[in-house]
Amino acid sequence: MKSALVTGAATGIGESVARMAGARGYRVGVMDVHAEGAARVAAEIPGAVALSGDVRDPDAVEAALDA
């Protein structure tokens, strides 16, 4: 199974990309600085996982991926 990590995925273009990836069979990591928004979107995409973190902080991205 292919995987996609979509940043800024709680709203707007990022949310649309995450939904399209899920519809095309990708396992989707829905990442956003707003944990609640990421969780909302991930809950609506089968097999998706919500990840919270600020992509400007490499340590935060590593922590989110490790979780």
N, C-alpha and C positions, 0 to 999 in steps of 0.2 A: 504494500500500500504506500502510495506517495504521501508525503507530509508537506504542509505549508505553515509557516509562521507569519501571521499577518499583524503588523504593528498599527497602532491607531485604529484598532478594529471595533471600538465601542460605538462609533458613529460614522456617518458620512461614507466617503470612498472606501476607507478601511473595512467598515462593516459590510459594504457591498462585495468587496473582494473576498472577504472571509465566507460570506454566504455562497458566492459563486464557486469557490474552491470546494466547499462542502458538497454542493450540488453535483460537482464533477468527480466526487469520490475521494477527495483528499482528506486525510486526517488533519484537522486544523487546530493550530494554536492561536487563540484569540488573545492578543496582547494589547494592553492599554494601560496608561497611568491611572485610569479610573477603574478600579477593581469591580465595582458594581455593574458598570456598563459592559465590561468584558464578560462577566458572568452571565448577564442577560443574553448577550448575543450567543455565547457558547452553548447556553441551554437550549437554544433554538436550532442548533446545527448538530445533527447526529454525530456522535463520536468526538465532538470538539472539546477542547480543554481551555479554560480561562487562565490567563497568565497576567499578573499585574507587575508593572515595572515601567521605568522611564528609560527609553532607548538611548537617551543622551548619557546615561550612566552605565558603562560596561559591566560594572559589578552587579548592578540591579538586573541586567539582562541575564548574566550568568546565573544569578540566584533564581530567577524565574524559570529558566530552562532546567536547572537542577531539581527544582521542586516538581 
